[in-house]
């Protein structure tokens, strides 16, 4: 489900969807200041927004911090860290977002 985490879907969406976005759109950037578009968030900004959401995730109901940007222009070290952090979050890994711009 995509409503960009605006209405805290992790608190109510388990009976409606199997996963829900927890943030706005991710950019190909590590920090928001380096993003090309004003509406984009960086990998680390999105990671910071996941604090405390882990208790709302489990089999059949997952937090989705948006797609991986691995291979899209980050450095190799950033790609590896990004992939690792999303794996630690047990985040569904999509190659492209279904509700992005």
C-alpha positions in Angstrom: 0.0 0.0 0.0 1.3 3.4 -0.9 0.4 6.5 1.0 4.0 7.4 1.8 3.6 6.8 5.5 1.6 9.9 5.8 -1.0 8.4 8.1 1.2 5.9 10.0 -0.1 2.8 8.1 2.0 0.5 10.2 -0.5 1.1 13.0 -3.6 0.1 11.0 -2.8 -1.5 7.7 -2.1 -5.0 8.7 -5.6 -6.2 7.9 -5.7 -4.2 4.7 -2.3 -4.9 3.0 0.7 -7.1 3.3 3.2 -4.2 3.1 3.0 -0.4 3.3 5.3 2.5 2.5 6.8 4.1 5.6 8.3 7.2 3.9 8.3 9.4 0.8 10.3 8.6 -2.3 13.9 7.6 -2.1 16.4 9.4 -4.3 19.7 8.2 -5.7 21.5 10.0 -2.8 22.9 9.1 0.5 21.6 12.2 2.3 18.7 14.6 1.4 21.1 17.5 0.8 22.6 15.5 -2.1 19.3 14.5 -3.7 18.4 16.1 -7.1 14.7 16.7 -6.3 13.3 18.5 -3.3 10.8 15.7 -2.6 13.4 12.9 -2.5 14.9 11.5 0.7 18.4 10.0 1.0 19.1 6.4 2.1 20.2 7.6 5.6 17.1 9.9 6.0 14.8 6.9 5.2 16.8 4.7 7.6 16.4 7.2 10.4 12.6 7.2 9.8 12.4 3.4 10.5 13.3 3.6 14.2 10.7 1.9 16.2 8.7 0.5 13.3 10.2 -3.0 13.6 7.5 -4.0 16.1 4.9 -3.5 13.4 6.5 -5.9 10.9 6.4 -9.7 10.6 5.3 -12.5 8.4 2.4 -11.2 6.2 2.8 -7.6 7.2 5.9 -5.6 6.3 7.3 -2.0 6.5 8.4 -0.8 3.1 11.0 2.0 3.2 10.9 2.3 -0.6 13.0 0.7 -3.3 16.6 -0.1 -3.3 18.8 2.3 -5.3 21.6 -0.3 -5.6 23.2 0.0 -9.0 21.6 3.3 -9.9 24.5 5.7 -9.2 25.6 5.4 -5.6 29.2 4.3 -4.9 29.9 0.6 -4.5 30.3 1.0 -0.7 27.0 2.9 -0.5 25.3 0.2 -2.6 26.5 -2.5 -0.2 25.6 -0.5 2.9 22.1 0.3 1.5 21.4 -3.3 0.6 22.6 -4.5 4.0 20.5 -2.0 5.9 17.4 -2.8 4.0 18.1 -6.5 4.7 18.5 -5.7 8.4 15.1 -4.0 8.3 13.5 -7.1 6.6 12.3 -4.7 4.0 10.7 -6.0 0.8 13.2 -5.2 -2.0 11.7 -3.8 -5.1 13.7 -2.8 -8.1 11.3 0.1 -8.8 8.5 1.8 -6.8 4.9 1.4 -7.8 3.8 4.7 -6.5 6.8 7.0 -7.2 6.9 9.9 -9.6 
